Every structure is written in C-alpha cells, then in structure tokens.
Amino acid sequence: MASKKALVPIGNGSEEWEAVTIIDVLRRAGTDVCVASVEDSLEVTCSRRVKIVADANIADVTTKDFDLIALPGGMPGAERLRDSKELIQLLRQQKGEGKLYAAICASPAVVFEHHGLIEGRPATAFPAFCDKLTNKESVEDRVVKADNLITSRGPGTAMEFALQLVAALHGLEKAREVAKATVPFEGWDKYIK
C-alpha cells in the first residue's frame, strides 16, 4: 500500500512549534511529508528566528498529489502562505477533490477564510483571529473537523491538531499508537476523536 503524502508549506514568520509538531507527528505515523518553502530560498526563518530548511520550493510541487495539505500559523508566516499563488492553487484543488486540508493558529482566518476555503463551515483559529471567521459556532474548540477541513487554535493545541491529522489520514488506531509514543502523560487519549 502506498504511503500517504502530506504537504506542509512554510514561509518566513511561520510558527515553528506548529510546523515542527505537524511534520514530526505525521512522519512518526509513516506519512511521506514534503516541507515546501513559499519563499525564494529553501531556508525559512520562523517567527522565533528558528531556521527550517524545506525539502522543496512550492513551485516545484504544484503538479504533485497530496492526501493532506497542513498549514502552520504564525505571523507574518500566515500572510506569506496567503500570498503564495502556487499554494492557493494547490489548496483550491485539494478542496475541490474532497481531500484533506488543514490549518492552525492564524492560518484558518488569514489563509482559508481570506480565500473562501471555509465556506461557512465550523472552524477555529488563534483567539485574536476568530473574529475573522464567518462561522463562529466552534471557535472555542481546540480542534475542529468539518468534513475534509481541519482547523485548530495555536501552539498549545499543536499536538492535538497533529494527532487529528494522523487519525484523518491513517485511522484512529495509528493515531493512538503515535499518541502513546509521543504524549507521555495520563489522558493522552483525549487528543484523539
């Protein structure tokens, strides 16, 4: 069986905690993760000056198929993602094909809502950005799954978000297996829905 493929785009100012948590947890689950820079360089300087070297430039992956596209937040990283024509093309295609797409922190509002990728479905975002979401019924939830759209609040919910991505891609059992190995405290199972 072919490995599930995920794209994690990053830009200058992306929230490194979220980006690395998404990448790490998905890879622990056996996902083939491609980290793509929306910048001219593969090296991206994140919001806390941590440098991440991407696997590819976003322009080099526009013809590839992904089972999931997952965006970290952070500012101005979310704006850098919002302004990437190649990424928005990929996200529109992903949504149109009914495939998984996800965002955390500022990105649900700054990227998805801005480009009409939520379409009134329940979503959440970093508290300072929730007023930009059209549908506010689930803004207080830590992780929101609405069909093929998954959103989350921020760095404090990054592990829950990443485990939900694993569950959506690989099933609950794989998510529980990864959670047991990565969340070393009682009650880890509350992260899996």
Sequence and secondary structure as in RCSB ss.txt:
>XXXX:A:sequence
MASKKALVPIGNGSEEWEAVTIIDVLRRAGTDVCVASVEDSLEVTCSRRVKIVADANIADVTTKDFDLIALPGGM
PGAERLRDSKELIQLLRQQKGEGKLYAAICASPAVVFEHHGLIEGRPATAFPAFCDKLTNKESVEDRVVKADNLI
TSRGPGTAMEFALQLVAALHGLEKAREVAKATVPFEGWDKYIK
>XXXX:A:secstr
    EEEEEE TT  HHHHHHHHHHHHHTT EEEEEESSSSSEEE TTS EEE SEEGGGGTTS  SEEEE   T
THHHHHHT HHHHHHHHHHHHTT EEEEETTHIIIIIITTT STT      GGGGGG S  TTTTSSEEEETTEE
EE SGGGHHHHHHHHHHHHH HHHHHHHHHHH  STTGGGG  
